[in-house]
Amino acid sequence: MSRADAVAVVLMTGVAFYAVFGGADFGAGLWSLLAGGGDRGGRPRELIDWAIGPVWEANHVWLIFVLVVLWTGFSSAFAAIFSTLFVPLSLAALGVVFRGAGFAFHHTARRARGRALAETLFGLASVLTPFFLGTVVGAIAGGRVPLGNATGDTWTSWVNPLSLVVGALFVATGAYLASVFLVSDARRAGAPDLERYFAIRALVTAVVTGALAVAGLVFLHRDARYIFDGLTGDGLPLVILSVACGVGVLVLLHRDARRGARPLAVGAVVAVIGGWGVAQWPYLLPEKLTIGDAAAPSATLTGVLVVFGAAVVVVLPAIGLLFTLVQRNLVEETSRPPTVTDHSARS
């Protein structure tokens, strides 16, 4: 494996981490938005705040990581993507900012109207941000990002059926991950009614996500044949693994066997991202720019790999410790779970 290929693997690793942790974070915002008002929506939101409060900022470290690796290791691809797709990328960036503001202010707003506004902002931004990021991926896969600075069409590059379906798929995947994670968090909080509440939503979003994935394959066959052929060729084993993990989650949730659902859900997402990477190889911009042609000089690539190695040694254990402490309720912010009242499950 060349240094350029190794950096590309590092890039895809960052994408996978962000898809899982950032995706679940966005999905939690969607469930907060859809929870409803009054007591009916209060307890799910309380669980969501309790579960993501200590880690929501850490989840988005991976987005910065991906951008820095792409910019440093493959600057020509970075320039082409960001100049052609600056509209959805700018909207996604604004969504991250508004989402963070909404999450922070709904805890500190003194008036009910202010809290409601902040909660709505948090929820809407949690939906729009992954949607716009998905349209970017769809535009790249569909070959609508030509090489060069601002050489692609500003609007049709991402406003097209493939990009819109991939955007919707990103939203649904985040909602799916979040609901599966929140089932475990509800058990950790000792709230069986919320376990049932989010288990139902996990089952529904799994079906919706699967339907969107099938629709995505249809549009890939029409608009991105190179990626489609890769997914049904070399990437097929990973696609099958993703489907198997997804079915495993459905079986566990249907049988009320919660253990194992979370790692299987993560495996389903990571496997399909891996399959996508295999399908797109050796291109960064399918059939337009290869990894080797886009790669920075060898010294730069070596520096990226060294920094990544240092991050593995220093950053990953720190993030792992944070998540471990949170899961064991050893972080002060998570030491008081939501009020446990075993209401009947609501669908």
ZIBEL-V155458 format. One record per helix or strand of 3 or more residues. SS is the DSSP state (~ for helix, > for strand). FROM is the first residue (numbers start at 1). TO is the last residue. If there is no record, write none. Layout:
ss->SS from->FROM to->TO
ss->SS from->FROM to->TO
This chain:
ss->~ from->3 to->34
ss->~ from->38 to->52
ss->~ from->56 to->59
ss->~ from->61 to->73
ss->~ from->75 to->84
ss->~ from->86 to->108
ss->~ from->112 to->141
ss->~ from->161 to->189
ss->~ from->192 to->223
ss->~ from->225 to->231
ss->~ from->236 to->254
ss->~ from->261 to->280
ss->> from->283 to->285
ss->~ from->291 to->294
ss->~ from->298 to->327
ss->~ from->332 to->334
